[in-house]
Amino acid sequence: MYITDEIFDLAHKNASLPLQDALDLAYLTGQRPSDALSMTEHDIVDGNLIVTQIKTKKPLRITITGKLAELIDRIHARKETHKVVTGALLVNLQGKRLTKDVLRNHFDEARKAAAKERPEMADSIKEFWFYDLRAKAADDTSDDRDDQAASNLLGHENVSTTRRHYLRRGKIVAPTE
């Protein structure tokens, strides 16, 4: 399913700080949850976030600008409040590397809280999976730029893969006069 901005915002608002960082990082980079969890400070080189996708081993250089730059600054500021130091970008409330299980638990809690806040949207909120952020990133990038930009962000060799698996909303078209 396509995650609307409203559903994303509800989950984000009800999320813990570590989950907010994870949601934003996964969305802004268009990467799989495992790739977002594996990102470290050492992956920031010359103003780019270097991502080597776990599944495909595809390397990407994502420019750290705009909202991604703001997120990285926010992550650095939050990490500075902890005694435990890790190179991981995503950390838990104690400053240790965020794990897949903790991410899942925090995400489940945020969805429950969002569904309780907006019961009329509960079914749609419950259908939201963290992995759906990859498709949201692809759709939103395609709308803002084009399908090729979405394909590049996801690390696909061929734009047809992006179209077939991730572009869920369809093209914006104008009616006949």
N, C-alpha and C positions, 0 to 999 in steps of 0.2 A: 504494500500500500504506500501511497505517497503521504508523507508526514507534513501536514499543513503547518504554517507558521504558528497558528493558534495552539495546536497540540504540542508542538515543540516548546513554545513559550510556557505552557502550563507545566510540562515536565521539568523544564529548566528552573522555573520559579520554585518548584517544590523539591528541588534537588539539593543535596549536600554540596559544599564547595568543591570537593574532589570530583563529584559527578558533573557539576557545572563545567569544570575545566575539561573533563573527558568529552562531554557532549560537544562543547565548542571546538575542541581540537579535532575530533572525528569529523564534524561537519565542515569546518573550514578547510581541512586537508583532503576530505573525501576518502579517507583511508578506512580500512577494516578495523574493528575493535582491537584485534591483536597487534596491528601495526601501530595504532595510537598508543597502546600500552607499552610498546617497546621503544618509543621515541625518547631520546636522552639529550642532555645538554651538548654532548659531543657530536650530535647530529646537526648542530647549528654551525654552519661554515659559510663565511663570506656573505652573510645576509640571506642565506637559504637554509631551509630545513631539509636535510638530506634524508630521504626515506628509501630504504630497500625493503620492498614488500616481502613479507614472510611467505606468502603463498606462491608468488610468481618470481621472486628474486629480482623484480623489475626495479631499477633505481630511478628515483625522481628527485628533482630539486624544486622545492616549493618556496617561492620568494616570501620572505617574512616582511609583509607590508600590511597596511590597513588593520583590519580586525584581528588578523593572525598576530601581527606585531603587538597589538594591545593585549591579546591573550598571553603571549609569551612573557610580556612585562608583568601581567597579573600573576602568572605562575611563579615567576622569579620572586616577586614581592611576598607571596604566600610562603614559598619555600624558605625564605630568609627568617621567618618567624619560628622555625623548628631547629632543634639541636641536631637531629639526625640529618645527615647530608647524603643524598643520593643523586646520581646523575639523571635519574628518570624525570621526565617532564611531569608526568601524572603521579601525584603522591596522595596518600591518605591523610587523615586528620592528624596523624602523629609525624608526618613528614617522611614516611617510608614509601617505597615503590607501591603504587596502586596495583592490586592483583585482579585477575579476571573474576574471582569469586566475590571480592568486595565490590567491584564495579557492578556486577550483576545484582547483588543485594541492594546497593544504593539505588540502582535503576528501578528495581521492583518496588522499593519503598516510594520513590518519586512518582511512579505511575499510579500507585494506590492513592497517594495523597492528591494527585491531580484529578483522579476519577472521583474522589470524595468531594473535591472542591467544585467540580463541574459534572454532576451525575448524568446530565443529559448527553454528555460526550463520553461517558465511561466506556462504552463499547469500542469506540475509536481509539481512546487512550490505551485500552488494554491490548489493542492490536499493534501498537507501536513497539517495535523491537529496536534495540540499539543499532543493529546492523542496517536498519532502514535509513539511517542518516547518510549512508553512502549514496543511496538513490536520491535522497533529498539534495545532497550536494551536487549530484550529476544534473538533476532537473533544474535546479536554481542556476547553476553555471551555464547550462545550455540556454536557458531563457535570457540570462544577462549577456552572454557572449555568443556561443554557438555549440553545436554538438561536438565539434572537434576539441574545443577547450574542455568540455566535460570529459571526453575520452582521455585527454592528456592528463587531467587531474587524477583520474582513477588509475592511470598507468596502463591503459589498454593499448595494444598495438593497432587495433582496428576499431574505428568508430562504430562499426556495425555491432560489435560486442556491447558497447555502451548502450546503443539504441535498443538492442534486443533484451538486455537484462536490467537496465537501470533507469532509462527514461520512461517514467510512468504516467506523466500527465498529458503528453501529446504536445504537438506544436501549437503555438498561438497563431491563429490565422484570422484574416479579415473576411467578412461576409461579401457575397456578390453585392454590388452596389445596392 
